[in-house]
Structures are given as structure tokens and as C-alpha cells.
Amino acid sequence: MFTTVYCLDGNHEWSQRMEQRTMAEYAEEEEEEKQDLPDESHKYEYFWRASSPFSQWYPCEFDIDGRTFNCAEQYMIYQKAVLMEDDEKAEIIMALDNPQEMKELGKQMKDIDSAVWNDRCQEVVEVGNMAKFSQNEELKQKLFSTYPRTLVVANQNDKFWGIGLNRKDRRAWNKRTWKGKNRLGEILTNVRDKLMESFLQSDGTKIDMENLKVTERPIDGNCKICYNAYRNTVFKPCGHVVCCWGCAKQFKKICPVCRAMIESVDKIFLA
């Protein structure tokens, strides 16, 4: 609903067009947004809290350029201080153990150039997470276990690094209704795919990671990699039956489900 207001002030006449919308109208629009779109939550690996190994705040040690960092957040804020040439804050950050304190200190940088930081921050976060997961085997395996799902920061208060929605919100179940950019989720997904590709190709096998991404909910009985053929192979000794013979050839070392080492791949025939 719109209304136009006219005011007279001496010889000046001006009009202001104001949009007046009730809370009920907003709620109705939001409800329409939630409907009509398919639930694609199976494509995503949601996380948010610091207890998640994918969080910037998760405690773990890794080395970059001769310095040891205690979490990805510390590396990010330290690099922010270096970029802003704030040596004092950089050294203080390296002495902290609490990610919340690191974050708050990052907001107090002197002479912050937002344009410069915004241009570099994603690159910094990717470098930090590449070191974090490549240098910690247990964390790397947890990251691998999310494949082929896209990692998603389900933080309703973050529309840059996250999607601006809680994972229980129906709008979080389809990318087209996300309220945020999910930059951290995209970076982690990219880090995972690079590390997996490097690992899988270490024996000379060529893997096209892009073609292995989930595109639709798998139909029962179909290959969960390509969705075009039936599942007809079993990985041993874990026993998982997840893909067709053609896709199975691409996984020579680790099971894509449980990350166990593969000793053999056998074709199965259903009666």
C-alpha cells in the first residue's frame, strides 16, 4: 500500500511517497517465499557454533610462515592487523586464546580501510583454512566426510559469511531463499574439494570434482554420484554400496561415505 503526502513550505511544494506495509503483509510474503521451492537440505552440510570443526573459532594448531596459530579466527584477525599495518594489535592477537576477544580486537584496528580488507578477507580465510585442514588429519577427514555436500554457515545474524538464516528455517533448505552470501561455506567447500582432488590424484587418477557434485535428491537404488545408473558396486572392507561401476573406478583409495581405505571394489548383481 502506498500513500503520497504533499506539504507546503513557503513557495516550496514537495511530495514524499511512503511505503506502508503491515507486519501481516511481510509475514504473508515470507510464507510464500518458503513454499513452492523444493527442500534441497540434503545438498548442504549446515554448521554454525564454535564446537563445529568447520567453525573459524574451533581450536586447533597450524603453522603459516613460521608462526603457529590456535584457530582460523586468530589467523584471519592477525592478517587483518598486518594488512592495516597495526603491529601492536597483531602481537596482542597472537597472545590471545579466546576467539571472541580476537574478533573484538579486530574491530578496534586503527585506520581500518574497509575496501582493502573486503578485497582481501576471503583470500585470507581460504589460506588459513587450507593450512588448518591440511595440517590436521582428523579435521581433514571430517571435512572429507561432508562430500559432496556444500558447507553452509547457518547463522541468522550473518549475511556475509553465512546465509542469514537458522538451519531450522525452511528458507535455509533452498539456496534461492537464502538471505546471505555464505562466503565461509563456499570457501570451506572449495578447500575440501582441492584437498580431496589432490589426495585422490596422488596415484595418478584424474578426478573431475565438479561433475561429482549433488544435483538432485538421489532416487533409491540409483548411483549417488551420477544418478544416471544403478548402484552395482561394493567397497570392501567397509561394505558400502553407493555408486555404479563407472563412478566406483574414480574412488581407488577411500570410500566416499565413511572415508575408510578401500582394499577392493567388487561388482554386484541383483537377482
C-alpha positions in Angstrom: 0.0 0.0 0.0 1.4 3.4 -1.0 0.4 7.0 0.0 1.7 10.3 -1.3 2.0 13.2 1.1 2.0 16.9 -0.1 3.4 19.7 2.1 3.6 23.5 1.5 6.6 25.4 2.9 6.6 29.0 1.6 7.0 28.7 -2.1 8.1 25.1 -1.9 5.9 22.1 -2.5 7.3 18.6 -2.1 5.9 15.2 -2.1 7.0 12.1 -0.4 6.0 8.6 -1.5 5.9 6.3 1.5 5.6 2.6 1.5 3.3 1.4 4.3 3.3 -2.3 4.8 1.8 -4.2 7.7 3.5 -7.0 9.6 0.8 -9.3 8.3 1.8 -8.5 4.7 5.5 -9.2 5.5 4.6 -12.5 7.1 2.4 -13.4 4.1 5.3 -12.7 1.7 7.7 -14.6 3.8 5.4 -17.6 3.9 5.0 -17.5 0.1 8.8 -17.5 -0.1 9.0 -20.7 1.9 6.6 -22.5 -0.3 6.8 -23.6 -3.9 10.5 -24.4 -3.7 11.7 -27.9 -3.2 13.5 -29.0 0.0 17.2 -29.4 -1.0 18.6 -29.6 2.5 20.2 -32.9 1.6 22.7 -30.9 -0.5 24.0 -29.0 2.4 26.2 -29.5 5.5 25.0 -27.0 8.0 27.1 -25.6 10.8 27.4 -22.6 13.0 28.6 -23.0 16.6 32.2 -22.9 17.7 32.1 -26.6 18.6 31.9 -27.5 14.9 35.3 -28.4 13.4 34.4 -26.2 10.5 34.0 -23.0 12.6 36.6 -20.3 12.5 36.7 -20.5 16.3 37.3 -24.2 16.6 40.6 -24.7 18.5 43.4 -26.3 16.5 47.0 -25.6 15.8 48.6 -25.0 12.3 51.6 -23.2 11.0 51.9 -20.5 8.4 55.1 -18.6 7.5 56.8 -19.7 10.7 54.0 -18.7 13.1 51.7 -21.1 15.0 48.0 -20.2 15.2 45.5 -21.6 17.6 42.4 -21.3 15.4 41.4 -20.0 11.9 39.9 -16.8 13.5 43.3 -15.9 15.0 45.0 -16.2 11.6 42.3 -14.1 10.0 42.4 -11.2 12.5 46.2 -11.3 12.7 46.3 -10.9 8.9 43.8 -8.0 9.2 46.2 -6.3 11.6 49.2 -6.9 9.3 47.3 -5.5 6.3 46.3 -2.4 8.3 50.0 -2.1 9.5 48.8 -2.3 13.1 51.8 -4.1 14.6 50.7 -3.6 18.2 47.4 -5.2 17.6 49.0 -8.0 15.6 51.2 -9.1 18.5 48.3 -8.8 21.0 46.2 -11.1 18.8 49.0 -13.7 18.7 48.9 -13.8 22.5 45.2 -14.4 22.8 43.4 -17.7 23.2 39.8 -16.5 23.1 38.3 -16.1 19.6 35.7 -13.7 20.9 38.4 -11.4 22.2 40.3 -11.7 18.8 37.1 -10.7 17.0 36.5 -7.7 19.2 40.1 -6.6 18.9 39.7 -6.8 15.1 37.0 -4.2 15.3 39.4 -1.8 17.1 42.1 -1.7 14.4 43.5 1.8 13.7 43.0 3.3 10.2 40.8 0.4 9.0 40.4 0.5 5.2 37.2 -1.4 4.7 37.7 -1.6 0.9 41.2 -3.1 1.2 40.1 -5.6 3.8 36.9 -6.6 1.9 39.0 -7.2 -1.1 41.5 -9.5 0.7 39.5 -11.1 3.5 38.2 -14.1 1.6 41.7 -15.0 0.3 43.0 -14.8 3.8 40.3 -17.1 5.2 41.0 -19.6 2.4 44.7 -19.7 3.1 44.0 -20.1 6.9 41.6 -23.0 6.4 43.8 -24.7 3.8 46.5 -24.8 6.4 44.1 -25.8 9.2 42.7 -28.8 7.4 45.8 -29.9 5.5 47.9 -30.0 8.7 45.3 -31.7 11.0 44.5 -35.2 9.7 41.5 -35.8 11.9 39.9 -32.5 10.9 40.7 -33.2 7.2 38.8 -36.5 7.4 35.8 -34.7 9.0 35.9 -32.2 6.1 36.1 -35.0 3.6 33.1 -36.7 5.2 30.9 -33.8 4.1 31.5 -34.6 0.4 29.7 -33.9 -1.9 27.5 -31.5 0.1 28.0 -27.7 0.2 29.1 -26.4 3.6 26.6 -23.8 4.9 27.0 -21.3 7.8 23.5 -21.4 9.2 23.8 -18.1 11.2 20.8 -15.9 11.1 22.8 -12.9 12.2 25.5 -13.2 9.4 24.6 -12.4 5.9 28.2 -12.3 4.5 30.0 -15.3 5.9 26.7 -17.1 6.4 23.2 -17.4 4.9 21.4 -15.1 7.3 19.1 -18.0 8.4 18.9 -20.7 11.1 19.1 -24.2 9.7 15.5 -24.9 11.0 14.1 -22.1 8.9 12.6 -23.6 5.8 14.2 -20.9 3.7 17.6 -22.4 4.6 16.6 -25.5 2.7 16.9 -24.0 -0.7 19.7 -21.7 -1.9 17.3 -19.4 -3.7 15.7 -18.3 -0.4 19.0 -17.7 1.5 19.3 -14.2 2.9 23.2 -14.2 2.9 26.1 -15.0 0.7 27.6 -18.0 2.6 31.1 -16.9 1.8 32.7 -19.0 4.5 30.7 -22.1 3.4 31.9 -21.6 -0.2 35.5 -21.2 0.9 35.4 -24.4 3.0 33.7 -26.3 0.2 36.5 -25.2 -2.2 39.2 -26.1 0.3 37.7 -29.6 0.8 37.5 -30.2 -3.0 41.0 -29.1 -3.6 42.4 -31.3 -0.8 40.3 -34.3 -1.9 41.3 -33.8 -5.5 45.0 -33.7 -4.5 44.6 -36.8 -2.4 42.7 -38.8 -5.0 45.1 -37.9 -7.7 48.2 -38.8 -5.8 48.1 -42.2 -7.5 47.7 -40.7 -11.0 43.9 -41.0 -11.1 42.2 -38.0 -12.8 39.1 -36.7 -11.0 36.6 -34.1 -12.2 35.3 -32.9 -8.8 32.7 -30.6 -10.4 30.9 -33.4 -12.1 30.6 -35.3 -8.8 28.5 -32.7 -7.1 25.0 -33.4 -5.9 22.4 -32.0 -8.4 19.2 -33.6 -7.1 17.9 -35.9 -4.4 19.0 -39.4 -5.2 16.4 -41.9 -6.2 16.5 -45.1 -4.2 18.7 -47.6 -6.0 20.4 -45.1 -8.2 24.1 -44.2 -8.1 24.6 -41.4 -5.6 27.4 -39.8 -7.6 26.0 -39.6 -11.2 22.3 -40.6 -10.6 22.2 -42.0 -14.1 22.9 -45.7 -13.4 22.1 -48.2 -10.7 24.3 -48.8 -7.7 26.1 -52.1 -8.5 29.4 -52.0 -6.7 30.5 -52.6 -3.2 33.6 -51.1 -1.5 35.5 -53.5 0.7 36.1 -54.0 3.6 33.6 -51.3 4.7 30.7 -52.8 2.6 29.2 -49.6 1.4 27.1 -49.8 -1.8 26.8 -46.2 -3.1 27.6 -45.9 -6.8 27.7 -47.5 -10.2 30.7 -49.3 -11.6 31.8 -46.3 -13.7 31.9 -43.9 -10.8 33.4 -46.5 -8.5 36.6 -46.5 -10.6 37.2 -42.9 -9.5 37.5 -43.9 -5.9 40.6 -46.1 -5.6 41.7 -45.1 -2.1 38.9 -44.0 0.2 35.2 -44.8 0.5 33.2 -41.6 -0.3 30.8 -42.4 2.6 32.9 -43.4 5.6 36.4 -42.4 4.4 37.7 -45.9 5.1 40.6 -47.2 3.0 39.4 -49.3 0.0 41.1 -52.6 -0.4 38.9 -53.8 -3.3 35.9 -52.8 -5.4 33.6 -55.6 -6.4 30.7 -55.6 -8.9 27.4 -56.9 -7.6 24.5 -58.4 -9.5 20.9 -58.2 -8.1 18.5 -61.0 -8.8 
